[in-house]
Amino acid sequence: MRVRACITGLLLVAGCTGELGGTTDGGRDWGPVALPPPVNIPPVNIDCTHVGSGRDYQVGPGKEFEAIGDVPLESLVAGDTVRVFWRAEGYHEKIMLGGQGTAEQPIRLCGVSGPNGELPVIDGEDATTRPELDFPFDGHQVRGLIVVGHKHDDPYDLEPSHITIEGIEIKNASTPFRFTDKAGSTASYARNAAGVFVERGDHVTVRGCEVHENANGLFIGTAGGDILTTNVLIESNYIHDNGSLSDYNEHNVYNEASNVIYQFNRFGPTRGGNGNNIKERSAGVVIRYNWIEDGAHLIDLVDAQEATDSVAMPSFHETFIYGNVLLRTGYGPSMIHYGGDSGQTEYYRKGTLRFFANTVFVKNETYRDYERSAVFEASTNDERIDARNNVFASSHEPTSLRAVTFLGDRDDVASGVLLLAGNWVRQGWTAFDPVPGPRLLGRVDGLDSSIFGVDPAFASAASHDFIPATGAPLIGAGAALDGLPPVDHQYSLHQQAEPRNDGPTLTIGAFAQ
């Protein structure tokens, strides 16, 4: 799998302001756009060739190591590569990574694909554990199939760093499956176990993996302060069907870290439709150029819980979501929730969600009376959403009884401030739910100035090809994105990206022609 373009990162523009810069709302300054620091991300190239200066550990049929557990994982150093070769039966083994790599010499766990591109499988069902593995605490064994964290016997301040997991299928870290722990005893996975569980780390990358049928697909970060997980890259993965069949507390991804970038991923529905697709308590979240389909909330951006000191970071209060496809295929909660869910409002986002150049599509043809969808939900009026140059489309025109709304409510109260600018909107969409009508604490500005229509003229909405057709009303109709990161790439089916070229004026949505 190869992404056909190089991403140069987000630009830091000192003192820049967007359309809302310097304006006030009810005495609150929307302020300048505080862009994340620049990041340089090379082209995605899932190539499990050993290139580091360390040792090449080859695992699989006819290789030096028959099982992953034969590799001294507890002793990996910068430049080491553990190359897991595909085999038909998969690897039923648990893994713990906790060494110190560098930017030039990461520690890599990577998969060598099979003859038809099959990813090597690491399977939590009846998995075994290498006795020598040094978990942060032995109690963490139940939390994940692949664990990244501080080795218990290392000095406390020795941070696991520059660890890359790529090109692997990861599944079945969940009940009712069991495993054999490092002491040789049979154990059950925790209710909130994860395919990849990161207890602590810096520069952790999960790339080109398929992660499914775990309680949580990814669970990254467990605390703040000096053990806050930092600089996470989630790239070009297919993450789907994680979660619980019985409750909403497990998700495709659940993070509480700092500086988390999602790009080029395909997010499928959660298991049983329960749980959120992406649940984030992190600071510095950037979600760009992804395909995100269903879940309870597609994106749930809520308060700090364990890392409450993150609230002091400016990056906790500004989130960037751009260039994504967000697809709701049936009745469900709001697509994007911004604010908090604990009731401890002092830890809520209380900032600005920058939402631009996305394509939002609601398949509402099967809705029954009083089934409805909302795009956004804000927890308090201190949460603000700046939504520009997005397509807001649906398969059918909504009605008052089967509404599609911009600002949803919780417990019959609609909060938050939503500014709309330069968007294309399907005729019939409304600012708030018209029936029965929530108590309005928040407000929606700019909807009347949207471009309204019946058909955005996608290449094929039925086939989910959301590229504008020739002559589409989206082309060249966008508003200025002053001060925001450039939208210079677009998602390519699937788990890839390609350069985007708008020409002299911006096209609305996640795709240019």
Buried (B, 14 or more C-beta within 10 A) or exposed (E): BEBEBBBBBBBEBEEBBBBBBEEEBEEEEBBBBBBBEEBEBEEBEBBBEBEBEBBBBBBBEEBEBEBBBBBBBBEBBBBBBBBBBBBEEBBBBBBBBBBBBBEEBBBBBBBBBBEEEEBBBBBBBEBBBBEEBBBBEEEBBBBBBBBBBBBEEBEEEEBBBBBBBBBBBBBBBBEEBBBBBBEEEEBEBBBBBBBBBBBBBBBBBBBBBBBBBBBBBBBBBBBBEEBBBBBBBBBBBBBBBBBBEEEBBBBBBBBBBBBBBBBBBBBBBBBEBBBBBBBBBBBBBBBBBBBBBBBBBBBBBBBBBBBBBBBEBEBBBBBBBBBBBBBBBBBBBBBBBBBBBBEEEEBBBBBBBBBBBBBBBBBBEEBEEEBBBBBBBBBBBBBBBBBBBBBBBBBBEBBEEBBBBBBBBBEEEBBBBBBBBBBBBBEBBBBBBBEEEBEBBBBBEBBEEBBBBEEBBBBEBEEBEBBBBEEBBBBBBBBBBBBBBEBBBBBBEEBBBBEBEBEEEBBBBBBBB
